[in-house]
């Protein structure tokens, strides 16, 4: 997820956009600029939210929920990352 944020920030910088206030806002800005599908931007923003929870609140994490999210990503959202990569290369 961090790599996606870094790439999105690089894309925004190349567009002479000011840096976003949050990691999730990075994807919103790309969508607002017409560079990223809004639905994909929302999915990536949600992934950032989960990443932040896992990184900053790991002591209080319910591992059953983490497992359920991992299964959901592996079975239905893994393509979000590939779609994001394709968007940046177009």
C-alpha positions in Angstrom: 0.0 0.0 0.0 2.8 2.3 0.8 4.2 1.9 -2.7 0.9 2.9 -4.2 0.8 6.0 -2.1 4.4 6.9 -3.1 3.6 6.4 -6.8 0.4 8.5 -6.5 2.4 11.3 -4.8 4.9 11.1 -7.6 2.1 11.4 -10.1 0.6 14.4 -8.3 4.0 16.1 -8.1 4.4 15.7 -11.8 1.1 17.5 -12.3 2.3 20.4 -10.2 -0.3 19.6 -7.5 0.3 20.5 -3.9 0.9 17.6 -1.5 -2.2 16.1 0.0 -2.9 16.3 3.8 -3.5 12.6 4.2 -2.4 9.4 2.4 -6.1 8.7 1.4 -6.4 12.2 0.0 -3.7 11.3 -2.5 -6.0 9.0 -4.4 -8.9 11.5 -4.1 -6.8 14.1 -5.8 -5.9 11.8 -8.7 -9.5 11.0 -9.2 -10.5 14.7 -9.1 -7.8 15.4 -11.7 -9.3 12.7 -13.9 -6.2 10.5 -13.6 -7.9 7.7 -11.6 -11.3 6.1 -11.6 -13.2 7.4 -8.6 -14.3 3.9 -7.6 -10.7 2.7 -7.6 -9.6 5.8 -5.7 -12.2 5.0 -3.0 -11.0 1.3 -2.8 -7.4 2.5 -2.4 -8.4 5.1 0.2 -10.1 2.3 2.2 -6.9 0.2 1.9 -4.9 3.1 3.3 -7.3 3.3 6.2 -6.8 -0.4 7.0 -3.0 0.1 6.6 -3.1 3.0 9.1 -5.1 1.0 11.6 -2.7 -2.0 11.3 0.4 0.2 11.6 -0.8 2.5 14.4 -3.2 0.3 16.4 -1.6 -3.1 16.0 -1.8 -3.8 19.7 -5.6 -3.6 19.6 -6.2 -5.4 16.3 -8.8 -8.2 16.2 -6.8 -10.8 14.1 -10.0 -12.5 13.0 -11.0 -9.2 11.2 -7.5 -8.9 9.7 -7.8 -12.4 8.4 -11.2 -11.7 6.9 -9.9 -8.5 5.2 -6.9 -10.4 3.8 -9.2 -13.1 2.4 -11.4 -10.4 0.9 -8.4 -8.7 -0.7 -7.0 -11.9 -2.1 -10.3 -13.1 -3.5 -11.8 -9.8 -4.8 -9.6 -6.8 -4.6 -6.1 -7.8 -5.6 -6.8 -6.5 -9.1 -7.2 -3.0 -7.6 -3.4 -2.8 -7.3 -3.0 -4.0 -10.9 -5.6 -1.5 -12.2 -3.7 1.3 -10.3 -0.4 0.3 -11.9 -2.0 0.3 -15.4 -3.5 3.7 -14.7 -0.1 5.1 -14.0 1.5 3.6 -17.1 -1.1 5.0 -19.5 
